[in-house]
Amino acid sequence: MKKIVLLFSCCLSVFQAICQNAAPPAIIPEPVQMIQNAGVFSLPPNITISAPGQASIKNGLEILQQRLTVATGYKVLFGNQAAAATIKLELNKTADAAIGNEGYHLNVTTSSITISANQPAGLFYGIQTLMQLFPPAIESKSVINNMKWQIPCVTITDYPRFGWRGLMFDVSRHFFSKKDVEDFIDQMARYKYNLFHWHLTDDEGWRIEIKSYPNLTIKGAWSVAKQGYFGTFSTPLPDEPKTNGGFYTQQDIKEVIQYAKDRFVNILPEIDVPGHSMAAIASYPDLSCTSGADNYEVISGESFMDWSHGAPPIALKDNTLCPANEKVYVFLDKVMTEIAALFPFEYIHVGGDECPKNFWEKSDAIKALMQKEGLTTMEQVQSYFEKRLEKIVESKGKKFMGWDEILEGGLAPNAAVMSWRGEKGGIEAAKLKHDVVMSPTTYAYVDYMQGDEIIEPHIYATLRLKKAYEFEPIPAGVDPKYIKGGQANLWSEQLFNVRHMQYMLWPRAFAIAECVWSPKEKKDWNHFTTKVEDQFKRYDIEQVKYAPSMYDPIFTAKNNNGQLQIELATEIDGLDIYYSFDNSFPDNFYPKYTAALTPPKDAVMMKVITYRGDKPIGRMIAMPIDVMQKRAGLKK
């Protein structure tokens, strides 16, 4: 008998060791606590779900039903008998203070799944985690036969680090349809983002119907269609048709707001003023300080700002609302009245960024305003504008938020600041005891290139996935109570279609999601990249595009005593780099990179590719030698 007990103990130890060594589930964002237990749960062909009868849970249940049935072909029934249910959703009768309003407990045993939470939002987030426990094939849009739909037995306790977990989408530079926006919200909600920042107005288009000012969408929503590099387009000719663009009716807006609400996402509207207002001025020229505004048109991507002197830019055409013009404040009052009536969220974002002031400097009206109000700088002129606008926004029952430029010249009394030019503005605002959302370009601008510019669609800066994952929303020395959270920003100058929008967003939005949800101490780069690869498998099946840039090598060019030296590195571990200088296409039979290289004397092209084992994983990259020489500061 002792031998049998000893043998059983040994087998149990081996089984437990296997379970402990099994790869942990690939959940993004990483849960607060996850314990992987022995065994698996197998989804039965007839699934019963029990849930509270609250209307706010209805949409989450529909999503769960749809995602459990499409790929499996199984059936879902809803019942009230929790004891017999396959999946049980429960609202706590006594609130669990540890998990708050958005947290949840998820318990998977060999026979059932239970998600419990204090509020419906927590149940919704528990569902998102549950779906990531299933194999990637669960994302299939058609039935997959002969598949074992199993998930590991786990016990998860999870809740967010921050209440503000945002993604900003610019639909002004390039318009995206209502369906595109809803799809965007769907994807962000899967990774527990809860704030959709909707950038609705800019120089290239006014995208929201304002009934008090119909020209904003009759004229301001349309421009000449262009393709190529935004910001370098030729000036449109007078007879070129303005067919590019679009806008959302107020009914569209209401429907998107409800769509987001069903997914526990709030929507922050942004009306970007006083700069970035060419679409408004082209629609209503009397909002400008500048004569000649009657001839202004919505920008189609041509250059109309001189950035050679840094920020703020020098405007070649005046794209600013006039702070000295009372008509502007009447306009803003009516616009904010309609915006406030549409959007239930507590904040309205009013922009305030990159406002050129060279036309203000020449304006007699601005000079008179400065004398009247005792203003001595153009920054104070903008501050005067922001403070008046804050009163308008607050009169509508809303809170006022702007980009960090609103700090210049004096911050409006109750303003919240979104810090984009690094962390400095956020730190300054927090020390002034103002609420802050951190979205610095350093980590959170997901419109930037994410690999080498030789292969990525060109824009003026690069943000690799690893750098995005280093985002820490609470800067050192700042009182955390003033940091509402963080967000990533997706500007659309170079976004011409949905597929490229997806390419820019994922996987860097995975990184930001983990930075704003998961405990700081749970972040682990190597573990995160394995989870990203699991998400890639899901996206392949779901047909969502993503950037494979993390597999591509990093090029560094150096001047070594007048000779070009090329160093290569990989962003993630476990990859080998193979290269050629003879214009042929390297594979794993070519030389493997092990140390810095000096190109052969007459070489004109270096080609590289990364492998994992014997499988190619990165893209074939052709790097001209003269590009490397230029980067190293060497002459040809």
CORDANOR-V646356 format. One line per field, one symbol per residue. phi: phi as a letter, one per 20 degrees, with the letter a starting at -180 (. if undefined). burial: # if it has 16 or more other ideal C-beta (glycine too) atoms within 10 Angstrom, else .. A space follows every 50 residues. Layout:
phi->???
burial->???
This chain:
phi->.fffffffffffffffffffefffgeecfgffbbdedfncddfffddddd bfeeffegfffffffffedffemfddddceeffeffcddceffdfeffdm edebdccddfdbccdcbfcggffffffffgffffggffefebfdeldeed cffcccdbaefcedcdcdcedegcfcfgfgfffgfgffffdmfccdedee caferddcfdffcffgdfdfecbefccpegncfffgegeffedepqbdff fgggffffgfgfdmdedeeddebeeldfffffecgfeeedfnfgefcgfd offbcdefdndffeeeceddfefedfffffgfffffgffffeefffdded mnelefcffffeefffffffffemedcffffffgfffffgfffffended cbffffffnoeggdfeddedemegfffffffemdfcdebfggcceeeffd bfffcegfbfbccegffgfegcfdfgndfgfeefqbbdcdedgdedbfff gfgffdefffffgffddeggfefbgffgfffgfffgfffgffmdebeeff eefdecdcedlndfcddcbdfdfnddddbbddmeefcfeegefcbgddfg gdfdbddcbdcdmddfceefdddffffffffemdef
burial->........................########.#.#....#.#...#### #.....#.###.###.##.###.#.#.....#..#######....#..## .#######...#########################.###........#. ####.#######.#############.#..#.###.############## ##########..#..##.######.#...##.#..#.......#####.. .##..##.##.#######################..####..#..##### ##.##......##.#.#########..##.###.##.###.##.#.#### #######.##..#..#..##....#..##########.##.###...### #########.##..#######.#.######...#######.######### ##...#..#...###.###.#.###..#...###############.#.# ###################..##....##.##.###.##.#..####.## ###.#.#......###.#.###..#######....#...#..#...#.#. ....#######.....##..#.#.#.###.##.#..
